[in-house]
Amino acid sequence: MNENQAFPWDHPRFRSWIGVARACQLMQQAMTRAIADLDIKTPHLDILINLYRFDGISQQELARKLLVGRSNMSMLLPQLEKRGLIERRPDAKDKRILRLSLTGSGRDLTVQAMAIQTGLIERTLSRTPEDRCLLVAEAMEDIIRILQTMEPADDADDG
């Protein structure tokens, strides 16, 4: 090792970097446990919540929102469709584009999952003042913007 080489842990912002990574990982684990009884995983939940919020979104738009590629979408969507939670329909104007919607049972399951998620958010963040939570959110949004400019554009170009 070169004695002049910088170590990550010597960087003044390393603690923040590790804190973000560990918090994300632990929150993901907590959410996975919390929704296990619903027989869905967190990637499914991300899809369901986005379809709840943005009914009729295209597969391409959904992939962009979730920061995933076509291969992830092509694995997850058929699982949800097979369970009768979502449906894919061709766009009225462009048949190459598939529009996604929740079914009635998909909507019911999503409402249950969102209640679980909201409860987890409350239990996790309730001791932190709201203004501090907003500061953290702003810092994370800054990091997201920086990282998005560093990465090549997503190749999720399917409809």
Secondary structure, DSSP 8 states (H G I E B T S, - for coil): --TT---GGGSTTHHHHHHHHHHHHHHHHHHHHHTGGGT--HHHHHHHHHHHHSTTEEHHHHHHHHT--HHHHHHHHHHHHHTTSEEEEE-SS-TTSEEEEE-HHHHHHHHHHHHHHHHHHHHHHTTS-HHHHHHHHHHHHHHHHHHHHHS--------
